[in-house]
Amino acid sequence: MAKAKYCCLSDMKPGDRFRIEKVDVPDPMLKRRLLDLGFVPGGEVKVGQRSPLGDPTAYRVCGTTIALRKEESDYIYGEKIHHD
């Protein structure tokens, strides 16, 4: 389980920036897929647009836009990056 100060990527709003701390997926194939797509600890993600029905959401990671369903982004923990 992630530390209490961390939140899920799925909790972020469009335009937010997020630093990944942990990818905690019970399914090893899904975990490998997320890591291969660039959702790695220490990585930064920018939340893009949500679909009209709210799921999936586009995320900008490693120079590429990737769409994830909420059930997938629920496994990615980290913290919102605040810019001064």
N, C-alpha and C positions, 0 to 999 in steps of 0.2 A: 504494500500500500504506500502511496506517496505521502510525503510529509504534509502536515496540516496547512502550511503556508502556500502550498502549491495548488493550482487549480487546473481544470481540464482545458484543453485547447477548444473544445466545443463551447465553453462558457464565454469565449471572447467575442467581441462585436466587430463588424466590418471596419477596417482601418486600424485596428489594434495591432501592436507588435508583441510578439511572444517569444520567450527563450525556453527551449525545451530542456527539462531536467531529467525526465525519465519516460521511457516508453514501456508501459507495464501491460503487456498483452498476454492473455492465457493461451492463445492459439499461436504456436511457433511459426506457422506459415504466414499469418497476418503480420506478426512482428517482423519477420524477415522482409516482407513486402514494404512495410512502412519505413524500415531502416534503409532499404534499397532506394526508396523514393526521396530520401534525404531528411526524414524526420528522425534525426539523431540527437542524443544529449549534447547540449551546448549550441545546437543550431538555432537560428532565428527564423521565425515565420511571420509573415504579414497576412492578416486575415483579409480576404477579398470579399466578393459578393456572395450573398446567399441566394439560392434559387427562390423563385416566387413562393413556393410552399415551405421554404425554410430549410430544406434538406435536399441535396448536399450543399456544402459550402466550399468555395474556392480558397485555396491557401497558396501563397507565393513562398516557395522554399527552394534554395539553391538555384535561383534564376529561372525556375519553372513554376507554372501554375498547375496545381493538383487539386482535384475535387475529392473530398472525403465525406462520407456519410457521418452523421452524428455518432452512431454506434462505433465507428472507427476512431474518430477524434476524441471520444471519451477516454481512450486508453493513453493519450499523450498528456503528460503532466509537465507543468512548468510555471512560469510567472510572467505577468505582463511587464513589458519593458516601458518604463516611463522616460520620456525625453524631456530634458529641461529647457 
